[in-house]
Amino acid sequence: MKVKIVPTLLTHSFAEFKDKLKKVEKYFSLVQIDCMDNKFVKNKTFYEVNKVKSLKYKGDYELHLMVLDPLREIKKWEKFNKVKKMIFHYEAAKNDDEIFNLIGYIKKRKFKVGLAINPETPVKKIEKFIPSLDLVFLLGVKPGWGGQILKPSILNKAKFLRKNYPRLDIEIDGGVNLKNIKQVALSGVNIISTGTLIFKSENIKQTINQIKSLIN
């Protein structure tokens, strides 16, 4: 299975956002915007839709909504046609009905929909939602900060999902590095999102080529 890499933009200002995007825009047709509200996670990031709209990036975006009120943020972004995928957290919802309603709201507006789970959340908690999803998004680390170490148990989740839901998109985010990326790719995920691995690199082009040689 071919594995796709998506760079994550975890930034704290428009200037930082533009700088990071500029570093990867010629290599990637899709980037992820990390949206953190300082409530669901203890970090606040830049994700102002009108400023992002003003950029001339030719690719598309996916939103990783690490926020307590996903619907509020979805409504801000839903008319921006460069957003192709909305990912919200199981842990942010009050109950199952809220999750089903959010999935329906997103799909009705023609976006792909992903449901994210934190490392401590068992896959069985979200299996009822999978037939309605385009993507399950596995957090390899506690959400909120980059540069953490991948929890090995997450790969078992990926293996279970790939075995039981062979057509499902499975994305992993957090803790991926050049030492473990091959193992991550072999676990069954078909999308790897990463920030630290790319942006902490001294030579981004060289790192991207290394990644490609390791995963496919």
VOBA-1610 file (N, C-alpha, C; in pm, whole numbers, padded with zeros to 5 digits, always signed):
BEGIN
Met+00085-00120+00000Met+00000+00000+00000Met+00088+00125+00000Lys+00060+00214-00092Lys+00139+00338-00100Lys+00105+00428+00019Val+00208+00481+00080Val+00191+00566+00198Val+00218+00712+00160Lys+00127+00799+00202Lys+00138+00942+00170Lys+00187+01018+00293Ile+00269+01118+00270Ile+00318+01205+00378Ile+00246+01339+00371Val+00200+01386+00488Val+00136+01517+00498Val+00210+01600+00603Pro+00272+01711+00565Pro+00338+01796+00665Pro+00236+01871+00750Thr+00266+01883+00879Thr+00173+01951+00970Thr+00224+02091+01004Leu+00133+02187+00996Leu+00167+02325+01028Leu+00115+02358+01167Leu+00201+02337+01267Leu+00171+02373+01405Leu+00245+02505+01429Thr+00171+02616+01421Thr+00235+02747+01426Thr+00162+02838+01524His+00229+02947+01560His+00171+03038+01659His+00151+03180+01606Ser+00179+03199+01479Ser+00157+03330+01417Ser+00143+03312+01267Phe+00087+03412+01201Phe+00073+03409+01056Phe+00210+03405+00990Ala+00304+03479+01045Ala+00440+03481+00989Ala+00503+03342+00993Glu+00487+03272+01106Glu+00543+03137+01118Glu+00471+03042+01022Phe+00340+03058+01010Phe+00261+02974+00919Phe+00313+02990+00776Lys+00328+03115+00733Lys+00375+03142+00596Lys+00515+03085+00574Asp+00599+03100+00674Asp+00737+03052+00663Asp+00741+02900+00647Lys+00665+02830+00729Lys+00664+02683+00720Lys+00601+02636+00589Leu+00492+02701+00550Leu+00426+02662+00425Leu+00521+02682+00306Lys+00593+02791+00307Lys+00687+02820+00197Lys+00794+02711+00186Lys+00833+02655+00300Lys+00938+02553+00300Lys+00894+02422+00235Val+00762+02395+00237Val+00715+02264+00188Val+00623+02273+00067Glu+00581+02392+00027Glu+00475+02404-00074Glu+00512+02342-00209Lys+00639+02342-00244Lys+00675+02284-00374Lys+00689+02132-00370Tyr+00686+02075-00251Tyr+00699+01930-00238Tyr+00567+01858-00209Phe+00467+01930-00160Phe+00343+01866-00114Phe+00219+01936-00168Ser+00122+01856-00211Ser-00004+01912-00263Ser-00112+01917-00154Leu-00078+01869-00034Leu-00171+01874+00080Leu-00090+01897+00206Val-00134+01993+00287Val-00073+02014+00419Val-00182+02016+00525Gln-00142+01988+00647Gln-00237+01985+00759Gln-00220+02110+00845Ile-00332+02171+00881Ile-00330+02283+00974Ile-00369+02232+01112Asp-00279+02246+01208Asp-00308+02206+01345Asp-00380+02320+01417Cys-00506+02296+01450Cys-00591+02398+01514Cys-00607+02364+01662Met-00548+02446+01749Met-00554+02422+01894Met-00608+02546+01963Asp-00704+02524+02053Asp-00778+02636+02113Asp-00737+02670+02256Asn-00634+02601+02309Asn-00590+02618+02448Asn-00696+02573+02549Lys-00792+02495+02503Lys-00895+02440+02592Lys-00894+02287+02585Phe-00908+02235+02464Phe-00900+02090+02447Phe-00758+02041+02472Val-00661+02120+02428Val-00520+02094+02458Val-00458+02222+02514Lys-00347+02207+02585Lys-00285+02324+02648Lys-00185+02390+02553Asn-00238+02436+02443Asn-00158+02509+02345Asn-00254+02586+02256Lys-00209+02698+02206Lys-00291+02781+02116Lys-00212+02804+01989Thr-00273+02769+01876Thr-00202+02783+01749Thr-00272+02884+01658Phe-00202+02917+01551Phe-00260+03006+01450Phe-00347+02925+01354Tyr-00472+02967+01336Tyr-00558+02906+01234Tyr-00669+03002+01192Glu-00631+03120+01150Glu-00728+03221+01106Glu-00759+03203+00958Val-00882+03166+00930Val-00919+03127+00793Val-00897+03238+00692Asn-00933+03361+00725Asn-00921+03469+00627Asn-00776+03496+00587Lys-00685+03481+00682Lys-00544+03500+00650Lys-00490+03383+00567Val-00533+03263+00600Val-00491+03147+00521Val-00544+03159+00378Lys-00666+03207+00364Lys-00726+03226+00231Lys-00645+03322+00145Ser-00578+03417+00208Ser-00504+03519+00134Ser-00376+03466+00070Leu-00334+03346+00108Leu-00210+03289+00057Leu-00229+03228-00082Lys-00120+03217-00156Lys-00129+03168-00294Lys-00082+03023-00306Tyr-00093+02948-00199Tyr-00057+02806-00202Tyr-00148+02733-00301Lys-00088+02657-00392Lys-00165+02590-00497Lys-00225+02458-00452Gly-00180+02409-00338Gly-00230+02282-00288Gly-00354+02297-00201Asp-00385+02190-00127Asp-00504+02186-00043Asp-00465+02169+00104Tyr-00568+02182+00189Tyr-00548+02172+00333Tyr-00637+02064+00394Glu-00589+02005+00503Glu-00675+01930+00592Glu-00664+01996+00729Leu-00774+01994+00803Leu-00777+02056+00935Leu-00776+01949+01042His-00683+01959+01136His-00683+01873+01254His-00733+01959+01369Leu-00859+01938+01404Leu-00928+02026+01500Leu-00910+01974+01642Met-00808+02024+01710Met-00786+01990+01851Met-00852+02100+01934Val-00985+02103+01925Val-01064+02209+01987Val-01184+02148+02059Leu-01236+02221+02157Leu-01352+02172+02233Leu-01483+02185+02157Asp-01489+02281+02063Asp-01612+02304+01988Asp-01583+02293+01838Pro-01572+02170+01787Pro-01537+02152+01646Pro-01635+02219+01549Leu-01764+02212+01580Leu-01864+02267+01488Leu-01841+02416+01465Arg-01807+02486+01570Arg-01782+02630+01558Arg-01669+02658+01457Glu-01563+02579+01466Glu-01450+02599+01374Glu-01484+02552+01233Ile-01556+02441+01223Ile-01596+02390+01090Ile-01676+02495+01014Lys-01765+02563+01085Lys-01848+02666+01020Lys-01763+02782+00967Lys-01651+02810+01033Lys-01563+02918+00987Lys-01491+02880+00857Trp-01466+02752+00839Trp-01384+02705+00728Trp-01464+02644+00613Glu-01592+02621+00633Glu-01666+02537+00538Glu-01682+02597+00398Lys-01661+02727+00384Lys-01674+02789+00251Lys-01539+02811+00183Phe-01436+02758+00242Phe-01301+02769+00184Phe-01275+02641+00106Asn-01277+02651-00027Asn-01275+02530-00110Asn-01139+02460-00116Lys-01037+02518-00056Lys-00908+02449-00051Lys-00897+02353+00068Val-00994+02358+00155Val-00999+02259+00263Val-01071+02135+00210Lys-01005+02022+00218Lys-01060+01898+00162Lys-01100+01797+00270Lys-01046+01814+00389Lys-01068+01713+00493Lys-01078+01781+00629Met-01178+01740+00707Met-01197+01790+00844Met-01179+01674+00941Ile-01090+01689+01037Ile-01064+01584+01135Ile-01092+01641+01274Phe-01184+01579+01347Phe-01213+01624+01483Phe-01192+01509+01581His-01193+01542+01711His-01157+01443+01813His-01278+01379+01878Tyr-01269+01246+01889Tyr-01368+01170+01966Tyr-01380+01225+02108Glu-01269+01261+02167Glu-01267+01305+02307Glu-01329+01442+02328Ala-01347+01517+02220Ala-01406+01652+02232Ala-01559+01648+02235Ala-01616+01534+02197Ala-01763+01524+02188Ala-01824+01483+02322Lys-01944+01532+02346Lys-02014+01500+02471Lys-02074+01360+02468Asn-02115+01315+02350Asn-02179+01184+02338Asn-02175+01137+02192Asp-02224+01014+02170Asp-02221+00956+02036Asp-02306+01035+01937Asp-02420+01084+01982Asp-02506+01161+01892Asp-02434+01283+01836Glu-02357+01349+01920Glu-02283+01467+01873Glu-02183+01427+01764Ile-02119+01312+01782Ile-02023+01265+01681Ile-02093+01235+01549Phe-02204+01161+01556Phe-02278+01131+01433Phe-02327+01259+01365Asn-02372+01355+01444Asn-02419+01482+01387Asn-02306+01559+01319Leu-02189+01560+01383Leu-02074+01628+01323Leu-02031+01560+01193Ile-02029+01428+01195Ile-01993+01354+01073Ile-02090+01389+00960Gly-02219+01389+00993Gly-02321+01423+00893Gly-02306+01564+00841Tyr-02279+01657+00931Tyr-02265+01798+00893Tyr-02147+01816+00796Ile-02036+01751+00828Ile-01916+01764+00744Ile-01938+01699+00607Lys-01996+01579+00605Lys-02015+01508+00479Lys-02116+01579+00389Lys-02216+01639+00450Lys-02317+01712+00372Lys-02253+01828+00296Arg-02145+01879+00349Arg-02075+01992+00286Arg-01960+01946+00197Lys-01960+01817+00167Lys-01870+01757+00067Lys-01722+01753+00108Phe-01697+01759+00239Phe-01560+01738+00286Phe-01541+01592+00323Lys-01418+01543+00315Lys-01387+01415+00376Lys-01385+01435+00527Val-01426+01332+00600Val-01434+01346+00746Val-01348+01240+00814Gly-01271+01287+00912Gly-01188+01197+00991Gly-01219+01211+01138Leu-01208+01100+01210Leu-01227+01102+01355Leu-01093+01066+01420Ala-01045+01154+01506Ala-00916+01135+01573Ala-00936+01076+01712Ile-00841+00992+01753Ile-00843+00940+01890Ile-00705+00959+01953Asn-00707+00998+02080Asn-00585+01013+02157Asn-00523+00876+02188Pro-00397+00871+02227Pro-00331+00742+02249Pro-00402+00650+02348Glu-00465+00708+02450Glu-00528+00625+02554Glu-00667+00574+02515Thr-00724+00622+02406Thr-00860+00582+02366Thr-00857+00453+02284Pro-00927+00348+02328Pro-00929+00222+02253Pro-01006+00237+02121Val-00963+00164+02021Val-01030+00167+01890Val-01176+00124+01902Lys-01205+00031+01994Lys-01343-00019+02006Lys-01442+00092+02037Lys-01393+00202+02095Lys-01482+00315+02127Lys-01536+00382+02002Ile-01465+00370+01890Ile-01507+00442+01769Ile-01555+00351+01656Glu-01557+00220+01679Glu-01592+00129+01569Glu-01731+00153+01513Lys-01824+00196+01598Lys-01960+00221+01549Lys-01966+00335+01447Phe-01864+00423+01450Phe-01863+00538+01359Phe-01793+00509+01227Ile-01711+00406+01223Ile-01624+00381+01107Ile-01699+00370+00975Pro-01816+00303+00968Pro-01886+00299+00839Pro-01922+00436+00783Ser-01928+00538+00868Ser-01963+00674+00824Ser-01840+00760+00797Leu-01722+00708+00824Leu-01599+00788+00816Leu-01521+00762+00688Asp-01444+00862+00647Asp-01344+00843+00541Asp-01210+00805+00601Leu-01189+00842+00727Leu-01056+00833+00785Leu-01063+00814+00936Val-00975+00728+00988Val-00948+00725+01131Val-00807+00781+01150Phe-00797+00874+01245Phe-00674+00951+01267Phe-00619+00912+01403Leu-00505+00846+01404Leu-00445+00795+01528Leu-00339+00891+01579Leu-00358+00940+01700Leu-00255+01022+01764Leu-00149+00930+01822Gly-00026+00948+01778Gly+00085+00867+01829Gly+00140+00919+01960Val+00098+01040+01996Val+00144+01108+02117Val+00027+01186+02177Lys+00045+01234+02297Lys-00056+01321+02357Lys-00064+01449+02275Pro-00184+01491+02232Pro-00194+01607+02144Pro-00157+01738+02215Gly-00106+01832+02136Gly-00076+01963+02190Gly+00062+02016+02155Trp+00159+01924+02143Trp+00297+01967+02119Trp+00365+01873+02022Gly+00455+01927+01941Gly+00536+01845+01852Gly+00659+01792+01923Gly+00730+01701+01855Gly+00859+01654+01906Gly+00852+01547+02013Gln+00736+01483+02031Gln+00723+01379+02134Gln+00760+01241+02077Ile+00769+01142+02166Ile+00806+01006+02127Ile+00680+00924+02100Leu+00680+00853+01988Leu+00566+00769+01948Leu+00543+00657+02050Lys+00417+00640+02089Lys+00380+00530+02177Lys+00364+00403+02092Pro+00444+00297+02117Pro+00442+00178+02032Pro+00305+00110+02020Ser+00221+00121+02123Ser+00089+00056+02120Ser+00001+00111+02008Ile+00032+00229+01958Ile-00049+00290+01852Ile-00041+00207+01725Leu+00074+00144+01701Leu+00089+00064+01579Leu-00001-00059+01583Asn-00029-00110+01702Asn-00124-00222+01714Asn-00264-00178+01674Lys-00299-00054+01706Lys-00429-00001+01662Lys-00435+00004+01510Ala-00327+00049+01449Ala-00324+00059+01303Ala-00338-00080+01239Lys-00268-00178+01295Lys-00275-00314+01241Lys-00416-00370+01252Phe-00481-00346+01367Phe-00619-00393+01387Phe-00713-00329+01285Leu-00700-00198+01268Leu-00788-00126+01175Leu-00767-00173+01032Arg-00642-00190+00991Arg-00615-00233+00853Arg-00669-00372+00827Lys-00656-00460+00925Lys-00705-00597+00910Lys-00858-00601+00900Asn-00924-00520+00981Asn-01070-00527+00989Asn-01142-00429+00896Tyr-01071-00325+00853Tyr-01131-00224+00764Tyr-01032-00194+00652Pro-01015-00289+00559Pro-00908-00278+00459Pro-00916-00157+00367Arg-01035-00100+00350Arg-01049+00015+00259Arg-01041+00150+00331Leu-01031+00147+00460Leu-01031+00270+00540Leu-00899+00345+00527Asp-00905+00477+00515Asp-00784+00558+00527Asp-00745+00565+00675Ile-00621+00535+00704Ile-00569+00540+00841Ile-00450+00635+00843Glu-00462+00738+00923Glu-00357+00840+00932Glu-00299+00839+01073Ile-00169+00853+01082Ile-00103+00861+01213Ile-00029+00994+01223Asp-00031+01051+01342Asp+00029+01182+01363Asp+00099+01184+01498Gly+00228+01217+01497Gly+00299+01234+01624Gly+00405+01129+01650Gly+00527+01175+01674Gly+00633+01085+01717Gly+00703+01007+01607Val+00674+01040+01482Val+00736+00967+01371Val+00873+01028+01340Asn+00974+00942+01326Asn+01108+00987+01291Asn+01170+00891+01189Leu+01291+00920+01146Leu+01354+00837+01042Leu+01384+00696+01091Lys+01397+00678+01222Lys+01426+00545+01277Lys+01302+00455+01280Asn+01184+00515+01300Asn+01064+00431+01314Asn+00966+00441+01197Ile+00994+00526+01099Ile+00893+00552+00995Ile+00864+00429+00909Lys+00966+00345+00887Lys+00942+00223+00809Lys+00848+00129+00884Gln+00871+00114+01013Gln+00783+00031+01098Gln+00642+00089+01100Val+00631+00220+01107Val+00500+00286+01104Val+00429+00256+00973Ala+00500+00269+00862Ala+00440+00245+00730Ala+00394+00101+00715Leu+00467+00007+00776Leu+00431-00135+00766Leu+00315-00174+00857Ser+00275-00084+00947Ser+00168-00115+01042Ser+00029-00113+00979Gly+00019-00055+00860Gly-00112-00049+00794Gly-00163+00091+00770Val-00096+00191+00824Val-00138+00328+00796Val-00106+00360+00650Asn-00187+00444+00588Asn-00155+00486+00451Asn-00132+00637+00441Ile-00140+00707+00556Ile-00107+00849+00561Ile-00027+00874+00690Ile+00086+00940+00676Ile+00167+00978+00791Ile+00178+01130+00792Ser+00127+01192+00898Ser+00143+01338+00909Ser+00253+01366+01010Thr+00338+01459+00974Thr+00454+01488+01059Thr+00497+01633+01045Gly+00540+01690+01156Gly+00591+01826+01155Gly+00738+01830+01190Thr+00772+01777+01307Thr+00909+01783+01357Thr+01008+01720+01260Leu+00975+01604+01208Leu+01066+01532+01117Leu+01104+01619+00998Ile+01009+01693+00946Ile+01035+01777+00829Ile+01096+01911+00867Phe+01033+01980+00960Phe+01072+02119+00986Phe+01197+02134+01073Lys+01234+02029+01146Lys+01358+02035+01224Lys+01478+01987+01141Ser+01449+01946+01019Ser+01554+01897+00931Ser+01641+02012+00881Glu+01770+01984+00866Glu+01861+02085+00811Glu+01846+02097+00660Asn+01801+01989+00598Asn+01782+01988+00452Asn+01649+01919+00423Ile+01544+01998+00405Ile+01409+01942+00391Ile+01398+01852+00269Lys+01453+01894+00157Lys+01444+01813+00035Lys+01509+01677+00055Gln+01626+01677+00117Gln+01697+01551+00143Gln+01617+01461+00238Thr+01559+01521+00340Thr+01478+01443+00436Thr+01356+01383+00368Ile+01290+01460+00282Ile+01174+01408+00210Ile+01213+01289+00123Asn+01327+01298+00056Asn+01375+01186-00026Asn+01407+01064+00060Gln+01464+01087+00178Gln+01492+00977+00271Gln+01362+00909+00313Ile+01262+00991+00347Ile+01132+00939+00389Ile+01072+00852+00279Lys+01072+00903+00157Lys+01013+00829+00044Lys+01083+00696+00022Ser+01215+00695+00037Ser+01289+00570+00015Ser+01261+00468+00125Leu+01226+00515+00243Leu+01200+00425+00355Leu+01059+00367+00355Ile+00962+00443+00302Ile+00822+00400+00319Ile+00761+00334+00197Asn+00817+00353+00079Asn+00753+00295-00041Asn+00853+00213-00124
//
